Amino acid sequence: MGVGLDPSPRENNQTFYSRIHPSQWEEYAQLQLAGVPAENYLMKVYRVGYYSNDAYTAYLDMGAPPQLSRSQEARLKAASDGKAEEERSVVVADNGEWDQKIKMRKCDVVLVTLEKP
């Protein structure tokens, strides 16, 4: 996977981070677990990154207003609500091993949980 975003040496951070920097899907992260009790689980995938729980990009999409209206505030809260982007049932095999591929974009942070239903 690629490295994070960095401004060029000739551009200050304030200018660089005041623009939207589209992030492309890159590769998959391979999650491999061992020693997990064999049973059914609810897998949840949470993501923070480009347009995923990303209030800042939504704010820039609004034109970076100096004062937010109530509707703009509501849109920002909705854009960063912290909800899982994926929820589904998974089964851990009798050997206690489980693996999953997670699609990634540059600069994404992903949390995967396994919960007993």
C-alpha positions as a Markdown table, in Angstrom:
| # | Residue | x | y | z |
|---|---|---|---|---|
| 1 | Met | 0.0 | 0.0 | 0.0 |
| 2 | Gly | 1.0 | 3.6 | -0.5 |
| 3 | Val | 2.2 | 6.1 | 2.0 |
| 4 | Gly | 0.2 | 8.9 | 3.5 |
| 5 | Leu | -0.5 | 12.3 | 1.9 |
| 6 | Asp | 2.2 | 14.9 | 2.3 |
| 7 | Pro | 2.4 | 18.5 | 0.9 |
| 8 | Ser | 5.3 | 19.3 | -1.3 |
| 9 | Pro | 8.1 | 21.3 | 0.4 |
| 10 | Arg | 6.9 | 24.4 | -1.4 |
| 11 | Glu | 3.4 | 24.3 | -0.1 |
| 12 | Asn | 2.4 | 24.9 | 3.5 |
| 13 | Asn | 0.1 | 22.5 | 5.4 |
| 14 | Gln | -2.8 | 25.0 | 5.7 |
| 15 | Thr | -3.1 | 25.3 | 1.9 |
| 16 | Phe | -2.5 | 21.6 | 1.2 |
| 17 | Tyr | -5.1 | 20.4 | 3.7 |
| 18 | Ser | -7.8 | 22.9 | 2.6 |
| 19 | Arg | -8.4 | 20.9 | -0.6 |
| 20 | Ile | -9.9 | 17.5 | -1.1 |
| 21 | His | -7.4 | 14.8 | -2.1 |
| 22 | Pro | -9.3 | 11.9 | -3.7 |
| 23 | Ser | -8.2 | 8.5 | -2.5 |
| 24 | Gln | -8.3 | 5.5 | -4.7 |
| 25 | Trp | -8.9 | 1.9 | -3.7 |
| 26 | Glu | -5.5 | 0.3 | -3.5 |
| 27 | Glu | -5.2 | -3.2 | -2.2 |
| 28 | Tyr | -6.7 | -5.6 | 0.3 |
| 29 | Ala | -5.5 | -5.9 | 3.9 |
| 30 | Gln | -5.4 | -9.6 | 4.8 |
| 31 | Leu | -6.7 | -10.1 | 8.4 |
| 32 | Gln | -5.7 | -13.5 | 9.8 |
| 33 | Leu | -6.8 | -14.6 | 13.3 |
| 34 | Ala | -5.9 | -17.8 | 15.2 |
| 35 | Gly | -7.1 | -19.1 | 18.6 |
| 36 | Val | -10.6 | -17.8 | 18.1 |
| 37 | Pro | -13.3 | -20.0 | 19.7 |
| 38 | Ala | -15.2 | -21.8 | 16.9 |
| 39 | Glu | -18.7 | -20.4 | 16.6 |
| 40 | Asn | -20.9 | -17.9 | 14.7 |
| 41 | Tyr | -20.0 | -14.2 | 15.0 |
| 42 | Leu | -21.3 | -10.9 | 13.7 |
| 43 | Met | -18.4 | -9.2 | 11.9 |
| 44 | Lys | -18.5 | -5.4 | 11.8 |
| 45 | Val | -16.2 | -3.3 | 9.7 |
| 46 | Tyr | -15.7 | 0.4 | 10.7 |
| 47 | Arg | -13.7 | 2.7 | 8.5 |
| 48 | Val | -12.4 | 6.2 | 8.8 |
| 49 | Gly | -11.0 | 7.7 | 5.6 |
| 50 | Tyr | -12.0 | 9.4 | 2.4 |
| 51 | Tyr | -15.8 | 9.9 | 2.6 |
| 52 | Ser | -16.1 | 7.3 | 5.3 |
| 53 | Asn | -16.9 | 8.8 | 8.7 |
| 54 | Asp | -15.2 | 11.8 | 7.2 |
| 55 | Ala | -16.6 | 15.1 | 8.4 |
| 56 | Tyr | -13.7 | 17.2 | 7.1 |
| 57 | Thr | -14.2 | 16.2 | 3.5 |
| 58 | Ala | -17.9 | 16.8 | 3.8 |
| 59 | Tyr | -17.1 | 20.2 | 5.3 |
| 60 | Leu | -14.8 | 21.0 | 2.3 |
| 61 | Asp | -17.6 | 19.9 | 0.0 |
| 62 | Met | -19.8 | 22.5 | 1.5 |
| 63 | Gly | -17.2 | 25.2 | 0.6 |
| 64 | Ala | -15.7 | 25.3 | 4.1 |
| 65 | Pro | -18.2 | 27.8 | 5.5 |
| 66 | Pro | -16.9 | 29.9 | 8.4 |
| 67 | Gln | -20.3 | 29.5 | 10.2 |
| 68 | Leu | -22.4 | 26.3 | 9.9 |
| 69 | Ser | -26.2 | 26.4 | 9.5 |
| 70 | Arg | -28.2 | 23.8 | 11.5 |
| 71 | Ser | -28.7 | 21.7 | 8.3 |
| 72 | Gln | -25.0 | 21.8 | 7.5 |
| 73 | Glu | -24.2 | 20.7 | 11.1 |
| 74 | Ala | -26.7 | 17.9 | 10.7 |
| 75 | Arg | -25.1 | 16.8 | 7.4 |
| 76 | Leu | -21.6 | 16.8 | 9.0 |
| 77 | Lys | -22.9 | 14.7 | 11.9 |
| 78 | Ala | -24.5 | 12.2 | 9.5 |
| 79 | Ala | -21.2 | 12.1 | 7.5 |
| 80 | Ser | -19.3 | 11.0 | 10.6 |
| 81 | Asp | -21.8 | 9.0 | 12.5 |
| 82 | Gly | -19.4 | 6.2 | 13.4 |
| 83 | Lys | -21.7 | 3.4 | 12.1 |
| 84 | Ala | -20.2 | 0.2 | 10.7 |
| 85 | Glu | -19.9 | 0.2 | 6.9 |
| 86 | Glu | -20.4 | -3.6 | 6.8 |
| 87 | Glu | -22.1 | -6.1 | 9.1 |
| 88 | Arg | -22.5 | -9.8 | 8.4 |
| 89 | Ser | -22.5 | -13.2 | 10.0 |
| 90 | Val | -19.3 | -15.2 | 9.8 |
| 91 | Val | -18.3 | -18.6 | 11.1 |
| 92 | Val | -14.9 | -19.4 | 12.7 |
| 93 | Ala | -13.8 | -23.0 | 11.8 |
| 94 | Asp | -13.1 | -25.7 | 14.4 |
| 95 | Asn | -9.4 | -25.0 | 14.1 |
| 96 | Gly | -10.0 | -21.5 | 15.5 |
| 97 | Glu | -8.6 | -19.8 | 12.4 |
| 98 | Trp | -10.4 | -17.1 | 10.5 |
| 99 | Asp | -9.3 | -14.8 | 7.7 |
| 100 | Gln | -10.8 | -11.9 | 5.8 |
| 101 | Lys | -9.7 | -9.6 | 3.1 |
| 102 | Ile | -10.5 | -5.9 | 3.7 |
| 103 | Lys | -10.4 | -3.5 | 0.8 |
| 104 | Met | -8.3 | -0.5 | 1.6 |
| 105 | Arg | -7.7 | 3.1 | 0.3 |
| 106 | Lys | -4.6 | 5.2 | 1.0 |
| 107 | Cys | -4.9 | 6.7 | 4.5 |
| 108 | Asp | -7.9 | 4.6 | 5.6 |
| 109 | Val | -8.1 | 3.3 | 9.2 |
| 110 | Val | -10.2 | 0.2 | 9.6 |
| 111 | Leu | -11.5 | -1.6 | 12.7 |
| 112 | Val | -12.9 | -5.1 | 12.4 |
| 113 | Thr | -14.8 | -6.6 | 15.3 |
| 114 | Leu | -16.2 | -10.1 | 15.8 |
| 115 | Glu | -19.1 | -10.1 | 18.2 |
| 116 | Lys | -21.2 | -13.0 | 19.5 |
| 117 | Pro | -24.8 | -12.5 | 18.2 |
